[in-house]
């Protein structure tokens, strides 16, 4: 469509507006002929006492539903569908249909078309005894075509008949070039060779007829049959189906090129279709073609403004434009689009879009407190059923805000319970998956990793029950499961989860959680193996998704490399950021304390001050696991200061929480620190006996480090055991663990500056 044709289309007085009554196409007449032959075959079978198999009847009904909902096909495409699985027809049924089509375009002439406009003939076709009910999908389809044909004049019927004949002849010529050969009368018999795999072969047979009408071939592609157009209801079904797949399970949607070709065909047939442009917008987004995505969205806004302004829905396009501008950081343009959406929502009395636009408006202006969401939720009533979905989303958003803000978990789970009541009342499968994923995330944030993994496994095991709903929830569950498996030393299973997540959700925004999890897995693996280049590269990728978290992970890498100056520089920069989330702020303070404790004894008082402040905040927020990690670090600082008894009491208090919910690395580190504190408070005469009793704990810690491929930490354990036995005069045990260290160092060489970090 060129520029002048598009301007004519946008003119409200243009005659290109699709009529309210859809004109039947040759494809629809062919479908009715197929149904007529099925009724004849079933009637003759019942007269002779033969019963058609239930599987055959079911597959024919599925075939008819597919033909009604799918866009119009050329005759050769229809014939290929009827001769291939899963909709392969019985040989007698196929021959009967081929003969009927040949007679319709041959000896029967136009009288056969007038038969479909006769109400009496339609009533005979819609016979409940033969399984075709008048109020079923097929019955409504047949009646609609019959009513339109009844209103046609003779000239229109003649034009319709010629189009059907041209439609059939093109298909016959296209099939003649393939493995199926025509016989006398135009009836086609199936050969043993498989059907042509691509529809493009039909274009070769259509070449002669396309030369007769150069105007049509200039508008349509070589593969597109101008006699088979998209009906509005077919286009609506196709657009809704593909939009749902792009939003929930992109791998099952059409490939980008093929989908864009379908969108262009719909736009050619239905120029005023706004949803077709919106589907093109989603298709451009999946391949990251942001320029054409924005252009498609603007074209969706420009489609016949006079018609759109009289319907509800125009304001949602403005919200999408605002979200797209916000994604690129165009704050002023996004706010302007939201103001327009608010104005339109008020004009149409659309409370749902008004609340959605107001929420985005407050979010972009950083004016969305938790009380705003809670006040809206408290005003909920069963009379406002159309707003309940908004309230569920508001509850989920409030839980997310409360989690990062450090609210008490009891309050958050009360909100989740209330959202579950609304979800179950309205049977929202998508929100049910989001609630399970949110529960898993909340438990993980508060340190209950076992419960978090349980909810994630529950969600993944019920994926078949939910179908295509809740792609974001499944993405979050797979991402958290992959990261947890990596922290538990199951690298192979972690890669399987991430690979499955990338296959099912390959693009943004549903793949964001998996991409963040992939970055964290790479960073942790790089720290364990002392592969700093891989870890820094993953931090660069993470910066595009979460800049603050990327800076924190980069500081963690610097601490592992013992570059404390660079680590403190990044942490100080993070600590000065305004409105830093509670959980991230506490982790920054913990890492600052860790830097101070490893930098030397003169910074130990600063480390203790940091840790006591963080411990108070964690205790108030009821984050028990984070508090246990703070106690472990505090025990390490106290041991450095020579306060052995205090260090032992502190490490003993936090061991249970870490062993229940902690990763392998934290458990191994806790075991090693516990043995060091235990030996520190033991008398010198009994240290040898205590060390022998603690060998199992130390070897277990070394085994955990080995499973994580934390080579430097494994050698630290062996060095510590060998040095202690050397101090006690046990030469045989000293040599044993010294040999273990030497062998492990030979297999996994590590630079000397990375040893002794525990």
N, C-alpha and C positions, 0 to 999 in steps of 0.2 A: 504494500500500500504506500503510494507516494504522498508527498506533503499535501497536495491539493485534494486528493481523495480523503485524506484524514481530516482536513478542514471541513469538507462536505459532510463527513460522518458526524462531526461534532456539532453541526448546525442542528438546533432542535426541530427546525421545519424540514429537515432532510427526509426524503422518502426511503432512505436506506435503513430506517429503523425496522427490525424484524417484526413481522406481523404476529398478532396474538395467536393465530391458528397456524400450526406448522403444516407446510405442504408436504404430502407424502413423497418419499424418494423411491427410486427403483429398488433400493435395498430393502425397504420396508415391505414392498409388494412381494419380493422374493421370500422374505421371512413368512409372510402370510400364506404364500403358496406351499412352503415347507410344512407349515402347521396343518394346512388343508390335506396334504398327502398323508400326514401322520394320522389324522382323524379317519381318513379312508382306510388306511392299513389296519387301524385298530378296530374299526367297524367290521371289516371283512374277517379279521381274526376272531372276533367275538361271534360272528355268524357261523363260522366253521368250528367253533369250540376250542380254538387255540388261544392260549393265554400268553401275552407278552411278558417277558421276565421283568421282575421289579427293578433290577439294576438297569435294564434298557430304558424303562419308563423314566426312572430317576435321572439318568444321564441326558435324556431328551429334554426333560424339564430344565435341567441346568444349562443345556445348550440354548434353549429359547431365552432363558433369563440373560445369558451372556450376550446374545444377539440383540436383545432389547436395550440393554444398558450400554453396550459398546458403541463406538461411533460406526457410521455406515462403512461398509466394505465394498470393494469391487467384487464382481461375480467370481473371479478366479480365487480371490482371497476367501470368499465364502465357501467355495468348493473345496479348497485345501483344508479348511477347518472341518468340513463334514467328512473328510476322508483320512484324517489323522487323529491320533489320540490326544486328549481323552474323550473327544466328542465324536468319535468315529461312528458313522451310521451303519445300519445293517445293509448288506448289498442290495436286497430287494427294495428297501426303502430309498436308498440312494438312486437306484435306477428309476424308480417311480418319480422322484423329484426331478431328475434330469429330463425325463420324458415330458413331465408337466411344463417345465420351463420352455422346452423346445416347442411344444404345442401352443403355449401362450404367445410366443413371439412368431408363430408360423400360421398354422391353419385356423386357430381359434380367433385370430384378429382382435379387434377392440372390444368385442362382445364379452370376452373373458374378463376385461377390466371392469365393465359395467356390472358384472356379477358381484363384485366385491362392494358395490354401492347399494346393492339390494338388501334390505333389512331382513327379508325372509331367508336369504342364503346365509347371512351372518348368524341368524338364530340357529340354523342347522349346524353351522360350524362350532358355535359355542354351546356344546351339548355336555351337560354335567355327567352324562352316562359314559362319555369317552374321556373324562378327566379334564375338560376345558371349561372352567367356571366363568360365568360372565363378569363376576366381580374380582377375579384374580388378575394378576399382572398381565398375563397374556390376553385375558378377556377385555380389559380396558384398552390395551394396545390395539387389538383388532377393531373394537368399536370406534376408537378415535379415528383410525384410518378410514373406516366406512363412512363416518359422519362427514369427514372432509371431502371424500370422493362424491358423496351425494350432493354436495353444494356446487360441484364443478359444472361448468358449462361444457357443451360438446367440444368446443375448440380447446378448452383446457384439458379435457380428457384425451383428446387426440395428441396433444403435445406431450402429455404424461405417458401415453402408450409408446410414442416414438422414443422418448428417453429410456423407457424400459427395454425396448428392442436394442437401442444403441448400447445400453449397459450390458445386456446379455451377449451381444455380438463381440464386444471388446473382451469380455471374459473368455469367450470361446476361442478367440484368436490367441489370447495369452496362454490358455491351457494347451493349445495345439503346439506351441513351441516347447512345451515341457514333456514329461514322460507320459502324459495321458493323451491319447489320440482320439479324435472324434470319429464316429461312424455315421451311417445314414440316419438322417433325421436330427442330427445334432446331439444324440445321446452319447455320453462319455462313459467308457468303462475304465476301471482302475487297472493300472499296470502293476508290476511287481516292484518297480523302482520307487524309491521314496519320493515324496513331494519336494518341490524346490524349497530350499531352506529360507530364502529371502523373498520378500514381496517385490524386490526390485526387478525380478524377472518379468513381472507383469507389465512393467513399463516398456519392455521391448515390443510386446504385442500391441501396446496402445499407440505406438509411434505413428501408424498410418492414420488413425482417426484423429490424433492430435494435430496433424497438419491441416485438417479441415477447419479448425477453429484456433487461429493463432492468438486471438485475444485472450482466450482462457488459458492457454499454455504460458502466456507471458505473466499471468497473475499467479498461477499455481505451479508447484514444482512438478518434475517429471513423474514422481511417484503418486501424485495426488489426483484422484479422479474427480472431475468437476461435477459429475452427476451424483456423487455420494457426498453429501454435506453433513456437517455436524448440526444436529438438532439441539435446541437450548437445553432440554432435559438431559440428553446424553452428555453434552459438554459439562453441565453442572455435576453430574455423577462422576465423570472422569476427573474434573478439577478437585472435587472434594476428596476423592480417593487418593490422588497423588499428593495433595496437600497434607493429608493425614499421614501418609507414608514418609514424606519428607520430614515431618515433625516428630515422628515416633520411631520409625525404622527405615532409615534412608537406603539401606542395602537392598530392600525389596522394591524400591521405586524404580521407574524407568531411568536408563542412563541419561546424563545431561543433554547430549546431542539429540537423542530421540525424543526426549520430553520437550525440548525447545521446538523441534519440528512440529510436534502435535499442537503446541501452544500457538505457533504461527498459523496453522490450519484453522484453529478455532477462531483466531482473530480475523482471518479472511472471511469466514462464514458468518461470524457474529461480531461485527466491528465495535459494538457498544458493550461488549462483555468486560466488566471491570475485573471479575475474578480471574479471567485468563491472564491479564497483565500481572495480577498479584501472584499467580502461580509462576509466571516468568520471573518475577522478583525473587521468589524463593529459590527458583532454579539457578539464578545468577549468584545468589548468596552461597549456595553449596559449593560452587567452583571459585568463590572469592572474587568474582567479577563485580566489585562494588560500584563501579561507574555505571554499568548497564543495569545493575539492581536498582540504583536510585532513579535512573531514567524510567525503568518499568514502573516503579512505584508512582512517580509523577504522572505517567500516562494513565495509570489506574485512577488517579485523582482527577484527571482531565476528561475522562469519558463522560460525555453528556451531562454537564453539571445540573441542567434543569431537571432531568429525571432523577439524578442521584440525590439532590437536595430534598426531594419529596419522600425519600426513603431513609429508614434508619440504617446506619452502617457507614456513612461517609466519614463520620467523626473518628472511626477506628483507623482509617487510612492515615488521618492526621497524626494519631498516636504512633503508628508505625514509622511514619516519617520522623517524628520526634525522637523515637528510640534509635533509629539509624543515625541521626545527627549526633545524638548523645554518645553513641559508640565511637564516633570519630572525634569527640571532644568539641563539637560545634554547639556550645552551650546556648548562645543567644538564639540560633536558628531553632534548636530543640524547644526552647521555652516559647518561642513565637508559634510553633506548630501546636504546642499543648494549649496555648491560650485560644487558638482557633478551634481546637477540639472541644474545649470547655464551653465555648460559645455555642457550637453546634449541638452539643449534648443538652444544653439548657433549652435550646429552641425545640428540640424533639422530645423533651421530657424523658431523656434516657439516663436514669440514675446510675446504671451500671457503668457506662462509659464515662460519666461525670466523675464518679469516685476513682476510676482507673486513671483518668487524666489528672485529677487532683493529687493522687498518690505519686505519680511520676513527677508532677510539678514540684511537690514538696521534696521529693528525693533529689532532684537536680539542684534545688536551692538549699540542700542540707537542712531541711526543716521538718524532718519526720521523726518525732519522738515516739517512744514506745506507748505513751499514754494516748496518742492519736489513734493507733490501731486498736487499743483496748477499749476506748470509748465507743468506737464503731461496732465492735463485736458485742458489747453489752446491750446495744439497741436492737439486736436481731429479733425477728419475729417470724413465726411460721407463715404469716400472711405475705411476706416478701420472699417468696420462693426463688424469684429470679435473682435475688441478691445473695443467696446463700453461698454460691460459688465464690463470690468476691470475699465473703467473710472467711471462708476456708483459707483462701490465699492470704488474707490479712493475718489470720492466726499463724500460718506457717512462717510468714515474714516476721511476725512478732517473736516467734521462737528463735529464728535465726539472729535477730537483733539481740535478744536476751542472752543467747549463748555467747556471742562475742563480747557482750557487755559485762558478763560475769554475774548474771542473775542467779538466784537460787534454783536448783533443778526442780524442786517440787512445784514451783510456780510455772515453770515451762511445761512440765508434763501435764499439769492441769489444763493448760491451753491446748496441748495435743489431744488430750482426751475429749475436750469439747469439739475439736475439729473432727475427730473420729465419729462422734455422734452425728454431726451434720453430713459427713461423707457417707456413712451407712444409710442414713435416711434418704439420701438422694442417689445412692449407688454410683458414686463418682470413682471409677476405677483408677483414673490418673492420679487423683488426690490421695487415694489409698496407698499407692506405691510411693508417692512423695512423702506421706506421713511415716511410712516404715523407714525410708531412707533418712528422714530427718531424725527419727528416734535413734537410729544407728549413729548418726553424726553427733547428736547431743551426748549419748553415752560415751562416745570416744573423746569428746571435748572434756568431759568430767572424769576421765580416767578409767571408766569401766569398759575396757577393751573386749573382755569376754562377752559381755552383753551386746556390745556394738557388733561384734562378729556374728553373734546369734541372730540379730535382726537382719543383718546383711544376707546371711545364708537363707533365712526365711523368705526374704524378698526374691532372691535369685531362684529358689526352689519353686516359687509360685509364679514364675515368669510365664509359663504356658497358660496358666489360668487367667492372667491379666491380658494376654494377647499383645497387641501393639501399643497398649496404653502405658503411660508413665515412663517414657524413654529417659527422662532426666533422673528419675529415681533409680532405675536400673544402672545407669551410668555411674551414679554416685556409689551404689552398692559394689559394683565391680571395681571401681577405683579404690575404695577403702579396703576391700578384700585383697586386692593386689598389693597394696602398701603393707598391710598387716602380714601377709605371707612373706614378703621380702624381709620384714623386721624379725620374723620368726625363722629365718634361714631357709625358706622354701623358694629359692630363686626360680626354679623351673616352673612351679605352679603360678608364681607371680607373673612370669612372662606369658603363660597361657591365658590368664585373666586379662592382661592388657591387650594381647592379640585379639581375643574375642571381643573386647570392648571397641577396639579400633575397627573391626570388621562390621559390627552392628551399628556403631555410631561414628562414622569416619570424619564428621565435620562439626564445626561450631554451630550453635552453642552447646549442644548436648555432649560433645566430646571434651568440653573444658575440664571437667573433673578428671577424666582419664589422662589428659595431657599433663595436668598438675601432678597427678600420681606418678606418671612416668618420669617426670623431672625429679621428684623426691626419691624414687627408686634409684635413679642413676646417681644422684648426689650421695645417698647413703652408701651405695656400693663403691663409689669413688673414694669416700672417706675411709671405709673399712680397708680397702686395698691400697690406699695411698696413691690413687690415680687422680691427681689433682686436676689434670687437664680435662678429663671427662666430667668431673664434678663442676668445674667452672663453666664449661660449655652448657651443662644443664641449667646452671644458674642464669646464664644469659637467656635461655629459652623461657625459663620461669618468670623472668622480669617482664616479658610481654603479657603475661597473664596475671601476675600478682607482684608488683614491684616491691612492696614491703617485705613479703615473705622471701623474695629473692635476695634482698639485702641481708636478712637474718641468716639464710642458708649460706650465703657467701662468708659472713662473719664466722659461722660454725666451721667452715672449711679452713679459714685462717687460724682458728684456735687449734684445730687438729694438726695444722702445719707448724704450730707454735710461733706464729707471726702475730703476737699479741697487739702490737701497735696498730697494724692494719685492721685487726678485729675490733679494737676499741674505737677506732675512728668511724667505722661503719655503725657500731652500736650507739655511739654518741649521736650520730646523725639521725638514727632511727628514734632514739629517746626524745629528741627535741621536736619530733613531728607532732603537730596538733591532732587531737582526736584519734590517737592511736588506739585500736581495739584492746580491750582489757587483757585478753589471752596473749596477744602478741607483745604487749607492753611488759607483762610479767616474765615472758620468756627472754625478752631483751635484758631485763634486770638479772635474771638467773645467769645468762651468758656473761654479763659484765662481772658478776661475782666469780664465775669460773675463771675468767681471764685474770682477775686479781689474785685468786688463790694460786694459780700456776705461775704468775709473774714473779713471786718471791714473798718471803715472810713479811716484809714491810708493808705489803698491801693486804695482809690478812684481816686487819681490823675493818678495812673498807668492805671486804668480801662478807664478813659477818654482818655488817650493817645492812648491806644489800639483801642478804638471805633472810634476816629477821623481818625486814619490811615485806618481802615477797611472801614469806610464810604466813604473816598476818592476813594479807589479802587473800591468799589461797584458802586459808581456814574460814574466812568470812564467806567466800564464794562456794564452799563445800567441794572444792576440787581436791579430793583426797590423794589421787595419784600424783598430781603435780606437787602437792605438799610432801609426798614421800620422796620425790626426786630432790626437792629442796633439802630435806633432812639428810639424804645421802651425801649431797654436796657439802652440807654443813658439817657432817661427820668427818669428811675428808679435810676440811679446813681446821677443825678442832684437833685432828690427829697431827696436822702439820705444826700447830701451835703447842703441841705437847700435852694437851688436855685429853689424856687417853681414856679415862673413865667416862667422861662426857661423850667422847666420840663413840665409844662402844655402846652406850645407852641409846644414842641417837640412831646409829645404824641398825641396832636390834629393833627399834620401834618401827622402822620403815620397811623392813625386809618382807613382811607378809604382803603388803600392798604391791610391792614391786614384783614379787614372784607370782602373784595372781594375775596381774594386769600388764606387767611390763614386757618389753621386747627381750630377745635373747641377749642383746648387748647390755641392757640395763641390769638384767639378772646376773650375767657374768661379772659385770663391774661391781655389783653389790656383794656377791660372794667373795670376790677378791679383797674388797675393802673390809668386809666382816672378818676375814681371817687375819688381816693385818692388825685390826683393832683388837682382836682376841689375843693375838700374840703380844701386843703392846702392853696389855694389862696383866699378862701372866708372868709369874716370877721366872727369873732366869734359869732356875733349876728345873722347872717344869715346862720350859718352852719347847724342848726337844720332843717330849711326849705329846704336847698339844699340837705341834706341827705334824707329827705322824698321824694324829687323829684327824687333822684337817686336810690331809692330802686328797681325800676323796672330793672335798669341796673345791680345792684348787684345780684338780684335774677336770672336774665338771665345768669350771669356768673356762679352762683352756679349750675343752671340747666345744663349748658354746661359741667361743671366738673363732675356732677352726671352721665351724659350720657357717659362720658369717663371712669367712675369708678375711677376718680382721687379723692379718698376719703380725702386725706390730704388737698388738695387745697379747696375742698368743705367746710371742717370744718374751714379753714383759713378765708373764706368769712364770715361764721356765727360768728366766734369769733370777727372779725373786726367790724361787724355791732353791735353786743351786747356791745362791749367795747365803741364804739362811743356813743351809746344811753345811756350807763351808765354815761359817762362823761357829757352828756347833761341833765341828770336827768329824762329821760323817762324810768321809771321802767317797765311799761307794755310792751313796745316794746323790752326793754332789756331782760325781762323774756321770751318773745316769741322766740327770736332768740337764747337765751341761751338754751331753751328747744329743739329747732331744732338741735342745736349742740349736746346736750346730747343724743337725740334719734338717731341721725346719728352715733354718736360715739359708742353707744350700738350695733347698727347693723353692723358697720364696725370699729372695734377697730384698732387704729393706734398708734404706739409708739410716745411718746411726742417729741422725738428729731427730728421727721420728720415734725412737725407742724411749722408754722410760716416761711415758706420758700419764701413767696411772698414779 
